[in-house]
Amino acid sequence: MVGIFNEIMHKIEEADTIIIHRHVRPDPDAYGSQLGLKLYLERKFPEKTIYAVGQSEVSLEFIGSLDEIADEVYEDALVIVCDTANAPRIDDQRYSNGKGLIKIDHHPATDQYGEINYVNTEASSTSEIIFDFITHFNDFSIIDADVARVLYLGIVGDTGRFMFNNTTPHTMEVASQLLKFPFDHNAELNKMAEKDPKVMPFQGYIFQNFELSEDHSFCQVRITKEILEEYQLLPNEASQFVNTVADIQGLKIWVFAVDEGDQIRCRVRSKGIIINDVANQFGGGGHPNASGVSVYSWEEFDKLAEALRQKL
């Protein structure tokens, strides 16, 4: 697979303008891989113009800022999409307007939309892949604390602070290399964990209203539009609490559903049980133990929940 790294670098070397995308509803790895690649390429190719685009997520703005560009910038640009399994989830659909398209990802390959596709499902995160890309070209010496910081945050985010089972020995080796750079990782992790005080009463609502099976192996949380209005929350703010119930003793699978108006976005998590096959059945997808699904009624949500219970 590393041969594809050479193909990607060849395309980068040919391009004067590079535009980097990632998925909608970004998480730390989406930000980390996108901005880490941008910052690295700016240091390697100072003569090139490089952008990172997409809708900003307020809770992650501490990681870095994004660029706003005009449509005509795409005309002769190389587009690279990070951390996005399928084309409909790419943030900013102008991604297809460039003269070339590359996909770099670690999710199961449901949609190979790029002219060049690098997918490594054994990587903990796309940020880890970007680090491997950098070291493949012996460029560790040209990156700095800014690059290391965003890649580290991306890895931390997708591994749940190294607690998820996608954390490998290689993941820890990469993290240890990034920690050699002079950024305050404790301060950055504190920023990642911080929540606006206004949202904290909502956590109390979850503790009082989660639905747990008799044997404690399955849990579901329903967040209706009325609940969002009561707590004055946006859907993306509510979604930050997906792992609130994760520490329930005996829990194996949980689903956290938020009514976003045009859809009910369901985040599915598990401990040691593959659930992305169920997500795929309902038109979603993701990792074996962390997936997402959109359903369009609470009746359809009940069917999803039953299918997840059947996995147990």
N, C-alpha and C positions, 0 to 999 in steps of 0.2 A: 504493500500500500504506500510505502514512502516514495515510490516512484511518482505517485500522483502529486506529492509535494513539489517535485521538480517541475511537473507540468504547470501547477498553479503558479510557481515562482516565475516561470517563463512568460506566462500571460501577464503577470504583474509587471515584469520588466518591460514588456512591450507597450503598456498603457501609460498615458500621461495623466489621466484622471481615473481615480478609483473611488467607488461609492460602496460603502459597507452597510448592509441592512441586517435586521434580525426579526424576531417574531413579535406579534402583538402581545399585549399584556406582559411586558418584559419582566424577567426575574434577574437576580444578580449575575447569572451566567450569561444571559443575553447581553446585558450591558458589558460584562467583563470581557467576553470574547470579542465583541464588536469594537469596543474602545481599545482593548489590548492590541488587536490587530492594527487598528488605525495608528496608534502611537508608535508601535514597532516599525511600521512601514514608513512613517514620517522620519524616523531616525535613520533608517536604511536608505531611503530615497528622498532626500530633502528637496530635490528638484521637482517631485511629483505633487499633484494636488489630490488630497485624500479627504473624503468626507465620511461621517457616520450619521445616518439619518433614522428617523422614526419618531413616534409620539413619545414625549417625555413622560416618565412615571415619577410623580412627586416624591414618593418614598425612597426612590433610588437616585435622586438627583445629586446626592452627595458623592456618588461614584464618578460622575462626569457629565458633561453637557453634550448635546447633539447639535447637528448642523441643519439649517434650513437652506435648501437649494432650489433653483429654478428648473423647470422641465428641460430646458435646452442643455443643461449640464450633462444630461444622460447621453447625448447624441454620440459621442465618441468614447464613452466611459466604460471601464470594466466594472461590473457589479459583482460583489461577493456577499453572499447571504450566510450568516452565522446562526447556528443553534436553532434551525427551523426545519421541521420534518417535511412539511407539505406546503405547496405554494399558496393556498388560501390563507395561511397563517402568517405570511410575510407582511411585516409592517411597512406600509407605503408601496402600493401596487405598481409604482413606476419602475420597480426592479427589472421589469422585462423590457425597458426602453433602451438599455445599454447595448453596446456592440459585443459584449461577452458576458456570460453568467456562470458563476462558480458557487457551489454549495459546500459548506464545511459544517459538519454536524456530528452529534453522538446519539441521536434518537434512532430507533429502528427505521429503516429506509422504506417509508410508505410511498414516497413521491420523489423520484430522482429528476428534479426540474432543471438542474444545471447542465451546462455543456460539459463541465467537469464536476464530478461529485465525489467528495471525500467524506465517508461516513465510518466512524469507528465507535461501535456500540460498547466496546470494552473500556472506553475512556469515561472517567467520572463526569466529565463536563466538556463543553466545547472550549472553555478557557484552558483546560489541560491540553487539548489538541493544539491550540495556538502556541502554547509553550513548546510542545514537541516540534511544531513547525519552525519556531525560532531556532531551537537547538539543532535541528536537522541541518541548518545552514551555518552552524557554528557562530551564531550571532548573539550568544549570551552576553558577550562583552559590550555590545552596542546598546543594549536595553538599559533602562534606569529604574529608579524607584516608582516613577509614574506608571510604567508598563507593568512592573511587578505587582503593584498595589491592585490594579483593576483585575488582573488575572487571578490573584490570590482571592479576592472577594468573589469572583465568579466560581472558583472551585469550592470555597467555603459554602456558598449558597446552595450549590447543587448536591453537595455531600451532607447537608445538614450539620455543618461544623464537624465533618468527618465521622458522623454517627451512622450514616446510611450505608447499606451493603454495597454500594458502588464505589466505596473507598478502597483502593487497592494499594499495595506497596509502592507502585509507581506514582500513584496520586500523592502519597506522603513524601516521596522523594522530590516531586515537583514542588510541593509546598515548601519543603525545607530549602530548596534552591531560591525560591522567591523571597523567603524570609531573610535571606542574606542582604537584601536591599534595605536602605534606611527609611522605612515608613513605619508608622506606629500602628501595628496590626491590632493591638488591643483597642485603641481608640476607634479604629475603623469597624471592628466587630461590634463595638458598643453602638455605633451609628446604625449598623445594619439591624440591630435588635430593637432600636428605639421605636416607640409608637406615640402618636399624638395623644395627649391625655384625654381628648374628647372621645376617643374610640374605646377606652378601657372599660366603661360600663357594659359595652357590647360583649366583652369577654365573659362577664358575669351572666349575661343572657344565655350564652352558649352552655356554660356550666349547668344552668338550671333547666335547659330545654333540649339537650341532646337525647336521641332515642337509641337505647342500648338493648341488644338482644339478651335473652335470659342467661346465656352462658358467657356474656361479655365479649364475644369474639367479633361482633359486628356492630358498628355505630353509624348513624346517619344524622345529619344536621340540615335542617331546612331553614333557609333565610328568605322570607318573602319580601315583596316590595313594601308591605306595611311595616315590617321590622326595620328595613333600611331607613324608612321615613321616620320611624319612632326614634331611632338612634342617630339620625342625621348623618348617615354614612353613604358613601359611594360604593358600588359593587366591588371595585378593586381594593377599597379599604377593608371591607368585610372579608375578602379572600385571604388577607394576611393572617387570619386566624384558623386556617385550614388544619393546623397541627395542634390546636388547643386540646383536643381529646386524645392525642397520641399516647399519652402516658397512662391510659386506663389499663389496669391489670388484665391480662388475657386478651386484649384487643388484637385482632389480626387484619381486619379490613375496615376502612371507614370512608364515607363519602360526604363531602361538604358542598351543598348546593345553594347557589345564590341566584335569585331571580333578577336578571339584568334588564327586564322589560321585553326585549325581542327574543330572549332565550333564557333558559335556566342553565347556568354554567356549573357543571359538577366537577369537582376535583376529587379524584379517587386515589387513596393511598393504601398501602398494605405493608405487612411485616412478613417477608419470606414467602408470600403467595403471589403468583403471577396474576395480574389483573388487567394488563393492557389488551388481552384478547377479548375481554368483556367490553372494554372501551371501544375496541374496533367494531364490535357487533353493533354498537349504537352510533357509529359514525365518528368516533373520537380516536384517540391513540395516545402514545407516549411511552414511557419506560415500563418495564415489568412491574415495578412497585410504586410508580407515580405517573398517573395518567389524567387526561382531561376529556370530558364529554359535554356536548351541548344537547339538551332535550328541550322540548317546547310545550310541555304541560307537566303538572305535578303527577298526572296519571302515568305519563311516560317515565317520570322519575321513579315511581313505585316499581315499574318493570325493571329499570336499571338496578335498583336496590335489591330486588328479588334475584336477579341474575348474579349479582355479587354475593348474595347469601348462599347461592347454590355452589359457589367456589369453595365454600367451607364444608 
